[in-house]
Amino acid sequence: MNIEMSSKQKSKPKDYSQYRDDPVRFGTEILGESYTDEVKTLMESVRDNEITIAISATGTGKTHSAARIACWFKSVYGDDAQVLTAAAPPENNLKTILWGEIGMVVNKHPALFEHCTITSLKIEDSPKSFILGLTIPSSGTPAERESKFSGKHAPYLLFILDEGDAIPDEVYKGIEGCMSGGIVVRMLIMFNPKQES
């Protein structure tokens, strides 16, 4: 997924704000998809709750759903939205799994992102409006990992964390400081129940 558009090619983003209260309808009407009741519950929980934790077995659709939630959030909140995604190391977890799903949405619905610059871990329509993949360093100090996830602020902010049970505590500490401001701030944490934590 490496698509670049010049500023001459970019068009004004379409207004999807009518879907702010209905991520499921956004998925059915704009993405042309249908969802299980569990996926609908997950989408609505992200809409309604500051923190949503999705714990389920492998292959149940968490990551598939998270990609759609990322695209919904960015689309409905437009220029004021930032979606920050991360997955437990190694970096391949983020690039191939979560961003593989995001890439499928981009490839299937290019008109939704025609105003954006798209690279391997970033979909951006302005320096303040994007979906971004942040890698978690497997080396370095806890303070360095915390600082990478600190200082993120936007009126509409969504964090999506895959393999959340293996993400270091300092990442959550950095994110916690970001969740105190904004109009709508959400965090989705997903993991398989492999261990108690």
C-alpha positions in Angstrom: 0.0 0.0 0.0 2.0 2.9 -1.3 -0.2 5.4 -3.1 0.9 9.1 -3.5 -1.4 11.8 -4.8 -0.3 15.3 -5.7 -2.1 18.3 -4.2 -3.6 18.9 -7.7 -5.2 15.4 -7.7 -6.7 15.7 -4.2 -10.3 16.6 -3.8 -12.2 18.0 -0.9 -13.2 15.1 1.5 -16.8 14.1 1.5 -18.8 14.8 4.7 -19.5 11.6 6.6 -20.5 13.3 9.8 -24.0 11.9 9.6 -22.5 8.5 10.6 -20.8 9.7 13.8 -23.4 8.0 15.9 -23.6 4.9 13.8 -20.4 3.0 12.9 -22.4 0.0 11.9 -24.5 2.0 9.4 -21.2 3.5 8.0 -19.9 0.0 7.5 -23.0 -1.3 5.8 -23.8 1.8 3.7 -20.3 3.2 2.9 -18.2 0.0 3.0 -20.9 -2.3 1.8 -20.3 -4.9 4.6 -22.4 -6.8 7.0 -21.3 -7.7 10.6 -22.0 -10.3 13.3 -23.7 -9.2 16.4 -20.4 -9.3 18.3 -18.7 -7.0 15.8 -21.6 -4.6 16.0 -21.3 -4.6 19.8 -17.6 -3.8 19.5 -18.2 -0.9 17.1 -20.9 0.6 19.3 -18.7 0.2 22.4 -15.9 2.2 20.8 -18.5 4.8 19.9 -20.0 5.0 23.4 -17.1 4.2 25.8 -13.7 5.9 26.5 -12.0 2.5 26.7 -13.1 -0.8 25.0 -11.3 -4.0 25.7 -11.9 -6.8 23.2 -10.8 -10.2 24.4 -11.5 -13.2 22.1 -9.9 -16.1 20.4 -7.8 -15.8 17.2 -9.8 -15.5 14.0 -13.0 -14.0 15.4 -12.7 -10.7 13.6 -11.2 -8.3 16.1 -8.5 -6.9 13.8 -10.9 -6.8 10.8 -13.3 -4.8 13.0 -10.6 -2.5 14.3 -9.6 -1.5 10.7 -13.2 -0.6 10.0 -13.4 1.3 13.2 -10.3 3.3 12.3 -11.7 4.2 8.9 -15.1 5.1 10.4 -13.6 7.4 13.1 -11.3 9.2 10.7 -14.0 9.6 8.1 -16.8 10.9 10.4 -14.6 13.3 12.4 -12.7 14.5 9.3 -10.1 17.3 9.7 -10.1 17.1 13.5 -9.5 13.4 13.8 -6.4 11.4 14.6 -6.3 7.6 14.8 -3.1 6.1 16.3 -2.5 2.4 16.0 0.0 0.1 17.6 0.7 -3.6 18.1 3.0 -5.5 20.4 6.4 -6.1 19.0 7.6 -7.2 16.6 6.8 -4.5 14.1 5.5 -7.1 11.7 2.4 -7.5 13.9 1.4 -3.9 13.1 2.4 -3.9 9.4 0.9 -7.2 8.2 -2.0 -7.8 10.5 -3.8 -4.5 11.5 -2.4 -2.4 8.6 -3.0 -5.3 6.2 -6.7 -5.0 7.1 -6.6 -1.2 6.8 -5.0 -1.6 3.4 -7.8 -3.8 2.3 -10.3 -1.1 3.1 -8.2 1.5 1.2 -7.9 -0.8 -1.8 -11.6 -1.6 -1.9 -12.7 2.0 -1.3 -10.2 4.3 -2.8 -12.8 7.2 -3.1 -13.0 7.3 0.7 -9.3 8.2 0.8 -8.8 10.1 -2.5 -8.0 13.3 -0.6 -5.2 11.6 1.4 -1.6 10.8 1.0 -1.1 7.1 1.8 2.1 5.4 2.8 2.8 2.0 4.5 1.8 3.1 8.0 0.1 6.5 7.4 -3.1 7.8 5.8 -3.0 11.6 6.0 -5.0 14.5 4.7 -3.2 17.1 6.8 -0.5 17.2 9.5 -3.3 17.2 12.1 -5.6 14.6 10.5 -4.5 11.0 9.9 -4.5 7.3 10.7 -1.0 6.5 11.8 0.8 3.3 12.7 3.2 3.7 15.7 5.8 1.0 16.2 6.7 0.1 19.8 10.5 -0.1 20.2 11.6 -3.5 21.5 14.8 -1.9 22.8 15.4 1.4 24.6 14.3 2.5 28.0 10.8 2.5 29.4 10.9 6.3 29.4 11.7 6.3 25.6 8.7 4.0 24.9 6.4 6.2 27.1 7.5 9.4 25.3 6.8 7.9 21.9 3.1 7.7 22.9 2.9 10.9 24.9 1.8 14.3 23.8 -0.8 13.2 21.3 -3.8 15.5 21.3 -6.6 16.2 18.9 -10.3 17.1 19.3 -11.1 13.6 18.1 -8.6 11.0 19.1 -8.7 7.2 18.8 -6.0 4.7 20.0 -6.2 1.2 18.6 -3.8 -1.3 20.3 -3.5 -4.9 18.9 -2.0 -7.7 21.0 -2.7 -5.4 23.9 -1.7 -7.9 26.6 1.9 -7.8 25.3 2.2 -4.0 25.0 4.5 -2.6 27.7 3.0 -0.7 30.6 4.9 2.5 29.7 3.0 2.7 26.4 -0.3 2.7 28.3 1.1 5.3 30.7 2.0 7.6 27.7 -1.5 7.1 26.2 -3.2 7.8 29.6 -1.8 11.4 29.5 -3.3 11.9 26.1 -6.8 10.8 27.0 -7.5 13.7 29.3 -8.3 16.3 26.6 -10.3 16.4 23.4 -14.0 16.2 22.6 -14.1 12.5 21.8 -11.2 10.4 23.0 -11.3 6.6 22.7 -9.1 3.6 23.1 -9.6 0.1 21.7 -7.4 -2.6 23.2 -7.6 -6.1 21.6 -5.9 -9.4 22.6 -6.3 -13.1 22.8 -6.8 -14.5 26.3 -3.3 -16.2 26.4 -2.4 -15.0 29.9 -3.8 -13.3 32.9 -2.7 -9.7 33.3 
